[in-house]
Structures are given as structure tokens and as C-alpha cells.
Amino acid sequence: MTEPKKLNPSLKLVLDIGPLVLFFAANAKFGIYAATGAFMVAVLVALAVSYALTRHVAMMPVVTAVIVLVFGGLTLFLHDDLFIKLKPTIIYVLFGVTLLAGLALNKPFLSILFDQMFHLTAEGWRKLTVRWIIFFFAAAVLNEVIWRTQSTDFWVNFKLFGMVPLTMIFGAAQYPLLMKYSVEKDE
């Protein structure tokens, strides 16, 4: 079996964050409902571009897209921004629970997700998984606190200028663990 083609890291970043940037811009100019519609379209376009270039789509973006479409659709259909505000919480909890289930089953799902990029010992995958579980549950709580106590515009800004940098900083902070438990691919 051949390995799927990999996206250029800059293009991958644009495809991952681009829909959120569009959501932010559309919210600032047109409001939450137009932003939600733009976000839904942008997520589908990002998936299509990724597939067109690699002939493969990773599971996380597909799950995220489904949740965006369902909760974005509910937001637009019911004209209630509650649903789009719940979407990040549901995604974070879903990812946290999935990783937790993997630990319970002794199957570190992060190793499947990141295997092409990182090669770690079993202990390294376990520790990295525990850290991401904690991060996802903390992010879910943080999203709930922000949308329940702040304005919609603040919440939208926080998604782009708060959660994206926090996620990148958290990911970068895992570098020492990745180096400590790194193994050669053939091992």
C-alpha cells in the first residue's frame, strides 16, 4: 500500500485555519449567521482541496466537517447561534473521549493520527495522549465559559486569536516529550 501524498505544511495550515479566518472576517462584516454559512462552505472547500491534492482525507477534518455542517445547519435553520457556539465544545469533548477510549483499550489513537510525522515509544504515545486529553477537556470548558459569559463577537475573536494560538503553543510545548520518546521508524 502506498502512503498518501502529503500537503505542503503552509497549504495544510491554510486549509486548517482558513475556514476559521473566513468565519472571523464574515462575522465582523455580516454577522454570525452569514459567518456560519461561510464557515460551512469553507470547511467543505478545504476538504475538497485536500482530497484533490492528496487523494486522501484524514479522519479528524472529516469529523470536524460533519459537526460543522450539522451544528452550522441547525444555527441557520433555527436562527439560533447557540448551536455554532456549542460546536467547539462538542468537538473538543469528542476528541478527548476518543483519546481516552483509546487509552482504555490500550490503542493510542494519536499514534495512528501522527504516525507519519512522529515515531514514539509506547510510553511516549501514552504520555502525549494524556496531555492532549487534558488539553481537549480544558478547551471544552474554556469554550463553554467564553460563550456563556461574553458577547458573540468576543467568542468569535477568541476562537481565532485565543484558541488557535493556545493550541499551537500547547502543541509546540510537546516538543521535549517528542524528542525524549522518539524512536527510529524501523525500530
Beta strands, then each sheet from edge to edge (+ up, - down):
end
